[in-house]
């Protein structure tokens, strides 16, 4: 179980995220709706999900982790009276992909657009994480709810075809999905070995996945410098609204503030500054994104990633900067 998952047991729920097109015509043809994820105390996170209307049905970006989140997704599709024609997974982390199985069962014709990074994760991080979480269950320290959640994750790992793309994203480019044209961008060696972020030029919407996470960048499987390059590419994109992997939607100004905090953290880690000073840099620069009640937990997570990723030995620091 990753530190992001373990720390998240105690995080408060984040606010709703929602965006709407400006006109009824836009809503009919090019609308989008964000189904917010959550960090609920005692539970692992659900990432944000985004529905995009398309001529041939709905496009669903990320499917969350928990049954309650899945039910919101299926309920939205039912209320719209449109099938889910395609799933786009921004990355393979289970809080963004566990719902794939049930969505695909309900809509078996749905395409899955994602990178192929899941293959390396299955033989590396996910296998190791599965072993750690199994040991946690066997320790008798896990609550019944935690056990159920962990077993749900294990079931997903054990049937990985629901995580694999049917339409792989192997490079950045424009593509038509369910009749809607989107720019799918592949960021190599960032949050994972291959992250997909989406830009819709018509609405100015950018869906970033965990390339942007308000509280703290989740670096469990990250290549920090590759992540920095991905943020540079996002900065060069003329979006008006950005939906992060977790937390509230951002305009360009808020995104640039978050990117500045991320860069400052990396720069601090590369300097002679102490661990405590670099954690304080993150808390200072990312303060607008950290709820007051979560300052201590954000510091704990930033310190953990400082130790295990940013100031770890060179071989560990570069572990996720090359093919798994």
Phi, psi and omega in degrees: 000129185286161177298324179299321179288317183292317179293328185293345178306329187252007182280145177284157180295139177275164185289167179293150175239128180206141178221148179220145177294164186278338185228160179296324179296317178297320180297322182292319189256330189225025184289164173212155181216133179263126172261106190292142170280191182204157166238091184264135178307133178086003181222153172290167185280159162247131173286161174298144172244149180228129172262133173243126175288140179217159182303329185258009180142204180256142170256128181247121177261110178070144192236007174072193185239314193267155177303323181296321178291317177304318181296325176297320181293312180295324178294322178296314180298319180296317181295325178285339182069030181229144178285155169278108186271338183203148172245136169243122174260121180292329176194173191272354181310139192292340176283001176240353189227348185299328179289351180308316187301311183288325178295318180290329176293322180284329182228075188295343179275356184293131172285155174238116179256122181195167173283174179266014184297339180301329184296315177293324180296324183295328180265354182238262189301313185293323177296317179293318180296322179298317180295318180295317182290328175295318178296325177296319177298314183293340179287349182068014178272344183279139175286168179299321179294320178296318179300315180299319180293317179296317180296325177297319176295319179299319180299324178291315180297324183285346176232069193290351180300335178287346179262345184275144180287143167272339174231091186295144172261106184251351177199165179281143178170169179278139175212153177265123179237119181054030178087003178248131182274125180227154171263113175259124185246133180258120176256108181280140173053064178235253173294321174226187179296335178206108179255140179251125172238149194242137175231130176248106185295331183291315182264347184076018182272135174235127179251113193263347188059208184279009169298340173227121176221117190305308190298308180193143177293126181279107189255018184304320182237031192261152164251100190303321181287326173296324176298317179301319179296321178297320177294327175298318180295320177297319179301325182282357182264133186278055180282160173248330178229132178241128175260117179280174177292329177215138177103184188281153177300152184235147165272181184298320182298316180291322177299315181298326176294317179294316178300320177299321178294320178298311181298321180295323178296313179296318180296321179296317181297330180277355182263190177272004184295155181281165175305313182298320180294320182289322175297320179295326176299315178298313181299323180290308187283331181263011184308322180296344184254358185247112176303147184306321183287350182251009183299317181294318181291322176298321178295319179298317181292316179299320178295320178298313181291329174300315182288317190267345182232305190283328179237024177281169175304153186307320183293325178283322180299326181260011186304319184257020178258012180213163181306137179294000000 
